[in-house]
Every structure is written in C-alpha cells, then in structure tokens.
Amino acid sequence: MGKNRQLSVADVSYRPSLSAPIGMDVLDFAELSKRVNRRGLDLSAPLRPAFHHLIHVRQGPVRHTVDFRDYTLDSGSWLWVRAGQVHQYVPRDHAAARGTIVIWQPGFVAAEPLHNDSPMLLTGRHARSAGLALRHLVHEYGDLASIPLDAHIDTLRHLLSVLLLRLAHACPAPASLGSDSEVFRSFRVAVERDFASSHHVNDFAAALGYSVRTLSRAAQAATGSTAKQYLDARILLEARRLLVHTDATSAEISRRLGFPDPSDFTKFFRKRDGGTPLSFREVARGRAPGMLSAPASDE
C-alpha cells in the first residue's frame, strides 16, 4: 500500500433483509458477503456500521480489525463489534469461514450488559449455554409465521438479551464492579454522546449527578482506567479514525473534536500517542490494514 493512499471508511446504515423482523437480523458469512457486495461495499475495507454485530465463528480462523486492534477469531470465538466502531476483515478469511452473525440496532434490547471488547473463546458449560442460546435465537428468528409479529419481535428481543447475558457471565466483569456498573454505563453513554463537546470529567460528573471520585471508581472497576483516562482514550480513538479515514487537516480535526486551538490538539495527541497527528497519519497510511496498535492509555 502506498503511503498516500487514503483508507476511506464507509458509514453503513442498518438495512436488513426484507423478511427480517424490525430491529434485528441473523445471517452467516456467505450471506454477509453477498449483502455487503450488493451495497457496493467491501468487507476487507474499513466499515463503520450504525448497528451492533455479534460474531460467532464455528470454523475459523478469521482475522479481524476493530478500531486499530487486530484479532484472530478461532473456531468457537465470539466477538461483539459495537455500533460506530470501525472494523474490517482480512481479505479472503471470511470467504472460508463458517459462523453466525447477529446484527441489531441500538436500543433493540433494553439494556446491553457490560462486555469484553476482546474475542471470547468459551469452553465447557459456558460454551454449551451460549451455543444453546444462539440456536434458540436462530430458530425463533426463522419461525416468523407461528405467532403475531409483535410477539415475534418481543421474543427475539428477550432471546438476544439472554444470549448477551450468557456471554457477559461467561466473561464476567471484575468482582469489585458491583453497583458501579450502572454508574459506568451512564458515564459511557454520556462520553459517547458528548466527548467532542467536553473534555473534562467534572462536566460529566455534574451532568450525571455523581462526584468525580464516583465516576473514576466506576470506570476503574469496569475498565481498569480512571474516568479521565477513559474519556481521553475515546477522544484519541476518534482522532485516529479521522486521521486515517479522512483527509481532514489537523486544524479541522481539532475543531471537530472540540479543541480551542490546533496546538492544544497536537499537545493532547503527542502526550497520549507519542507523536504528532500528521506523523501518525503518515505511518498509518504506509501500512497494510490491521498493522496498527491500539491507542496507549495515559497512565
């Protein structure tokens, strides 16, 4: 790949099959490839879907990149790619893969449990329980005519929640998380919505009605990072996305991310990434997809 090649990212809206119930769809890798190709897209190019993916690989491996993190999904692996994340498959891997992909719109399930961003390889009873939950979901998905549509959708919503909870309990959060999980969920949603308009944890604490200490304790329990580190990592991730997948200047990116001056953005980026924004872009565009490390946390 030449150094000046732009790795453009395609925003992908939710567009299920005609027979799919409202808000959720189930497909295999072959159907995924066909559907993406029909939309003029490429699975091996960076895509940013506006919906969630839950990928279960029965026959792998499948190499996959999500927001600059490289994963190899072996047979039996599960991976949750959240709405808004940029991801891509290594060419040809998905053509030989066998598995199931569940996609759903944000809000289809009432509450999404805290989950591991890394692939999950389950064994023993956890593998059996998750596999049974997935098979039940797939069966009900295909049984559209046996009950009224509203009941069918409610059934799928509950079965997807069961599957997500099974996966969450198979890879549990730290025991110390406890009641802090709800605090962190609120913080995570607020950060996702407002990270470009506020860079201060104090603002989030005031808006959510918690102290900074409470937010930081909850973030530490859920992610191992303080609230400030979590917020900065989200800003840095968006900066890296914009640098790699758009031709926006450093000044334009600075404005989009809410920095009062481009020099402030450069200082922020250099402190947390180790180099300037433009040097990161040059290196990123000179490498093959899937060759970048994830952002380092600001310890």
Residue, then its C-alpha position, 0 to 999 in steps of 0.5 A: m500500500g502506498k503511503n498516500r493512499q487514503l483508507s476511506v471508511a464507509d458509514v453503513s446504515y442498518r438495512p436488513s433483509l426484507s423478511a427480517p423482523i424490525g430491529m434485528d437480523v441473523l445471517d452467516f458469512a456467505e450471506l454477509s458477503k453477498r449483502v455487503n457486495r450488493r451495497g457496493l461495499d467491501l468487507s476487507a475495507p474499513l466499515r463503520p456500521a450504525f448497528h451492533h454485530l455479534i460474531h460467532v465463528r464455528q470454523g475459523p480462523v478469521r482475522h479481524t480489525v476493530d478500531f486499530r486492534d487486530y484479532t484472530l477469531d478461532s473456531g468457537s470465538w465470539l466477538w461483539v463489534r459495537a455500533g460506530q466502531v470501525h472494523q474490517y476483515v482480512p481479505r479472503d478469511h471470511a470467504a472460508a469461514r463458517g459462523t453466525i452473525v447477529i446484527w441489531q440496532p441500538g436500543f433493540v434490547a433494553a439494556e446491553p450488559l457490560h462486555n469484553d471488547s476482546p474475542m471470547l473463546l468459551t469452553g465447557r458449560h459456558a460454551r454449551s449455554a451460549g451455543l444453546a442460546l444462539r440456536h434458540l435465537v436462530h430458530e425463533y428468528g426463522d419461525l416468523a409465521s407461528i405467532p403475531l409479529d409483535a410477539h415475534i419481535d418481543t421474543l427475539r428481543h428477550l432471546l438476544s438479551v439472554l444470549l448477551l447475558r450468557l456471554a457477559h457471565a461467561c466473561p464476567a466483569p471484575a468482582s469489585l464492579g458491583s453497583d458501579s456498573e450502572v454508574f459506568r454505563s451512564f458515564r459511557v453513554a454520556v462520553e459517547r454522546d458528548f466527548a467532542s463537546s467536553h473534555h473534562v470529567n467534572d462536566f460529566a460528573a455534574a451532568l450525571g449527578y455523581s462526584v468525580r471520585t464516583l465516576s473514576r471508581a466506576a470506570q476503574a472497576a469496569t475498565g481498569s482506567t480512571a474516568k479521565q483516562y477513559l474519556d481521553a482514550r475515546i477522544l484519541l480513538e476518534a482522532r485516529r479514525l479521522l486521521v486515517h479515514t479522512d483527509a481532514t487537516s489537523a486544524e479541522i480535526s481539532r475543531r471537530l473534536g472540540f479543541p480551542d486551538p490546533s496546538d492544544f490538539t497536537k499537545f493532547f495527541r503527542k502526550r497520549d500517542g507519542g507523536t504528532p497527528l500528521s506523523f501518525r497519519e503518515v505511518a498509518r497510511g504506509r501500512a497494510p490494514g490491521m498493522l496498527s496498535a491500539p491507542a496507549s492509555d495515559e497512565 
